[in-house]
Amino acid sequence: MPSASEWQELYAERLGAAPPDAGTVDLLLGMTGIAAHASERTAAPISAWLVGMAGTDPAVALALAKELAAELAVGDESRAAGALPDAPAGTGSGDALTGAGDGSSD
């Protein structure tokens, strides 16, 4: 089985492109790691594809991934702190799991 760098060299050759240098590999791995941990794992390869399609410098892509992950984490913290969406009209204001406080009788 070839190493990762051997695969990259062989695959780059098939694509007609130059393989990435070690620094670029580190930046892309950092960016894809952030994508995978800030979302679902499948976000990682698709994010790498987006970087390539956009022609974005890997260092810029890493910085943007960090920025987006931080923004999403703040949103997650807000939701975890109890900022729940309003209940749909007509559903009452009680506990949806127990029915407590919704005016229903047991």
ChimeraX attribute file (.defattr): number of C-alpha atoms within 10 A of each C-alpha:
attribute: neighborCount
match mode: 1-to-1
recipient: residues
	/A:1	5
	/A:2	8
	/A:3	8
	/A:4	9
	/A:5	14
	/A:6	12
	/A:7	13
	/A:8	17
	/A:9	16
	/A:10	16
	/A:11	14
	/A:12	14
	/A:13	12
	/A:14	10
	/A:15	10
	/A:16	9
	/A:17	11
	/A:18	13
	/A:19	18
	/A:20	14
	/A:21	10
	/A:22	10
	/A:23	11
	/A:24	14
	/A:25	15
	/A:26	15
	/A:27	18
	/A:28	23
	/A:29	17
	/A:30	20
	/A:31	24
	/A:32	23
	/A:33	18
	/A:34	21
	/A:35	24
	/A:36	16
	/A:37	12
	/A:38	18
	/A:39	13
	/A:40	9
	/A:41	14
	/A:42	11
	/A:43	17
	/A:44	22
	/A:45	16
	/A:46	13
	/A:47	19
	/A:48	18
	/A:49	12
	/A:50	13
	/A:51	18
	/A:52	13
	/A:53	9
	/A:54	10
	/A:55	10
	/A:56	12
	/A:57	13
	/A:58	21
	/A:59	16
	/A:60	13
	/A:61	23
	/A:62	23
	/A:63	14
	/A:64	13
	/A:65	20
	/A:66	17
	/A:67	12
	/A:68	15
	/A:69	17
	/A:70	14
	/A:71	11
	/A:72	14
	/A:73	13
	/A:74	12
	/A:75	13
	/A:76	12
	/A:77	11
	/A:78	12
	/A:79	12
	/A:80	10
	/A:81	9
	/A:82	8
	/A:83	11
	/A:84	9
	/A:85	7
	/A:86	7
	/A:87	11
	/A:88	8
	/A:89	7
	/A:90	6
	/A:91	9
	/A:92	15
	/A:93	15
	/A:94	14
	/A:95	10
	/A:96	12
	/A:97	6
	/A:98	8
	/A:99	14
	/A:100	14
	/A:101	12
	/A:102	13
	/A:103	10
	/A:104	9
	/A:105	7
	/A:106	5
